[in-house]
């Protein structure tokens, strides 16, 4: 096989200047010729250098002046303070900007701006400022430091995308760099609802929103990278580099109410063609990108090789998601999702459809894109729906936009990362036949005249009028707002009027009640949300009850959240009715669960009496866990008795087992009651039924695995023989893994001896599963270490990843044992080790033996064809990667760690350590993902500490398990698998 570079590992001594020609910019008067635009649309150039340079965000003030955030210090010149905010004016009102003023300068890395009270909020990490323009001349007169604490560790992970919310707050995407945010300056002392604000609030995995009048701050669900928006109905969307379209499904404030019930991640990928979908660029691939990919493929520089070893053709730089909300495009294109890819010089679009609560984005353009350019400098980083009713494209226009740390020195020395900082373009995407309309000066209108703009078909007009009404707090608009909330021509107008009243603290129950009867489900949904301001009003409660069977699942979803905020006499009845209409829907379950605080036993009883007990069994199990954790004997007894009366369905086995255990743990009277005996008898019957289902070979594997999961909550003497039989007879590795996991969940001193007994007969894959049990808590771990010390099993049979996790334990003996072993595996440097393994590159390998090595050592986290699990970077590029790359990545996985694959150690209050990637987090839980795509949800109330190990999930020390000849075999298999 020919290597990508004939001189192999010595290639980095080469000067690549001859392979890295510079690409010249296309001048503004010629640039439109480089674009291909979908039929029915065209681009118009509305501003360009020298008016703008390196634009990353734009916002219009109420009179149509366009403010531009110019991040001229991107990507390595932050400390030169050359960034600025400029104000553009369309003097002749023809739709093209003619003049500019520098509003504020000497900024570092500004990334987001938003107009308010004649000034601007500006994010310039680590700070968020308010710049005042007291004389309204377009130049800031003073600035106030509002918040501080945003991290600047990643130039491509900074806060971005200021958006005005329906709730009269300014929302901000906090991106991936994170930070700990606190108020700054005078008046920053926390109020009664702001506990901990003075010390700061960690924002990892969240966004934030603040009241521009009071600066009250709240963390919100989100956590995308660059790009965040709302659609006309308040649904929130975000984007990330390789996950181009995501929806945020709930507000964290709801989930936080019930800390003992874990919720699914709020942020969900919704692209029908997958997160890292195909894109169809028409620009040539940049020479530096080609050379870098070849170096990565050869293993000569660090960094991920994605997309099958191709340098382009898939989403790698998704940014600026925007749901079109203008009024200039055709009606059928309202609510399209627009996403840029700055790396592929294109703009992508998707049409949204509903799948229950979730939206799904479907590609519109076949084998092409909405907008694509042949100019590699075209970098569409953000989008904005402006006063013209079209969509504005913010083109940073840079020769190179890549993160500087992802460029190896051999390439970086031949490119200019500052090239283009004095250039920039703003485009209008307009439908054919479009005629520009001038922007009315909304700031000059009387407040009462602004009300009608809340019903405007263009989102910019509605949001700007809403902002001005909130700023002014003028009581003369109250009656017009109340009238418009009832009779506005559009549903959007009625919703905006409702929230304008709420923002002036003048929303009345009569208005809410009337909107609860509206014919549009989105008006009803928001009226339900706003009804939370009147938790005890009888008329509001009456009309909320009337929505329990509303035909829209979105209405019922919001109502399920809102029930928890209202003074309802029978909330459990409401929640049960809402859930029983969609018993298997996880989002309805989430909303119902969030409102169950204080009403768990009532809700449990109501659901247990229904005809849908079997599909509800997993949710009942979650409720049972929360009831057990409460320690309330009366609540436990009620729930246990309800399950006893629910019929002999074996799916209820985990529910009853958990409640019986809670009974034993919390009963005051040592005597066993008749009710407890009755429950124990039922448990025995359910165990018998579950064992029969496990042993029934006529049933499907999934059905038998379900029964194994139920038995995991049973008493070991009854269940252990059946599960050991499954492990001993290798009929299905899926069944075996499930049985091992079930044994691990027994609260028994037999767990460790049972698994150690079968350990010699387990395959490497099953040993990994057994390891999750043997090292699942401190007791099991100490017992297993004793077995290792006695020679019952070898230390080398335990994965390096496991030893790394044990080194983070809170138990001194465990830490010492793990540290001692790891020290023995790291006696030479990684570079020396790679040199020592050079023979593996010269020795012919056997693909058949290599497949065995892959299954034993790699399949837990990597996938080739249908084998393995796609937890780590894809190995679909193995055929083009080259042997050097494989060798380096296996032996030195921490040479360059993608933040996506950082290994965290989560220490829980019971002394256990849970290691893996943090896949998601919300107000009450985090989700850890590890080998074989095993996920584990950990409640925050159970967490003592979260540690960033700074290391990859791929362990160091695999040379212990993969000697040089086995490495040759592995390389041969990976290269052969896709040849």
HUCOR-V846165 format. One record per run of one state. SS is the DSSP state (2 for helix, 1 for strand, 0 for the rest). FROM is the first residue (numbers start at 1). LEN is the number of residues. If there is no record, write none. Layout:
# HUCOR-V846165
{{SS/FROM/LEN} {SS/FROM/LEN}}
This chain:
# HUCOR-V846165
{{0/1/7} {2/8/6} {0/14/3} {2/17/3} {0/20/8} {2/28/7} {1/35/3} {0/38/3} {1/41/8} {0/49/6} {1/55/6} {0/61/5} {1/66/5} {0/71/7} {2/78/3} {0/81/2} {1/83/7} {0/90/9} {1/99/9} {0/108/2} {1/110/7} {0/117/2} {1/119/6} {0/125/2} {1/127/6} {0/133/9} {1/142/9} {0/151/9} {1/160/5} {0/165/5} {1/170/4} {0/174/5} {1/179/5} {0/184/17} {1/201/2} {0/203/3} {1/206/5} {0/211/6} {1/217/5} {0/222/6} {1/228/3} {0/231/5} {1/236/5} {0/241/2} {1/243/6} {0/249/3} {2/252/4} {0/256/11} {1/267/3} {0/270/1} {1/271/1} {0/272/6} {1/278/1} {0/279/8} {2/287/11} {0/298/9} {2/307/3} {0/310/4} {1/314/1} {0/315/3} {1/318/6} {0/324/7} {2/331/3} {0/334/3} {1/337/5} {0/342/4} {1/346/10} {0/356/2} {1/358/6} {0/364/7} {1/371/3} {0/374/6} {1/380/6} {0/386/5} {1/391/5} {0/396/8} {2/404/3} {0/407/2} {2/409/4} {0/413/12} {1/425/7} {0/432/10} {2/442/3} {0/445/2} {2/447/9} {0/456/3} {2/459/14} {0/473/2} {2/475/13} {0/488/3} {2/491/13} {0/504/5} {2/509/8} {0/517/4} {2/521/13} {0/534/4} {2/538/8} {0/546/7} {2/553/13} {0/566/5} {2/571/10} {0/581/5} {2/586/9} {0/595/5} {2/600/9} {0/609/4} {2/613/18} {0/631/2} {2/633/12} {0/645/5} {2/650/17} {0/667/7} {2/674/22} {0/696/5} {2/701/11} {0/712/4} {2/716/13} {0/729/4} {2/733/12} {0/745/6} {2/751/11} {0/762/2} {2/764/11} {0/775/3} {2/778/12} {0/790/5} {2/795/3} {0/798/2} {2/800/7} {0/807/5} {2/812/14} {0/826/4} {2/830/7} {0/837/1} {2/838/5} {0/843/4} {2/847/12} {0/859/4} {1/863/2} {0/865/2} {1/867/2} {0/869/9} {2/878/4} {0/882/1} {2/883/9} {0/892/7} {2/899/3} {1/902/7} {0/909/4} {1/913/9} {0/922/3} {1/925/6} {2/931/3} {1/934/6} {2/940/3} {1/943/10} {0/953/5} {2/958/3} {0/961/3} {2/964/14} {0/978/2}}
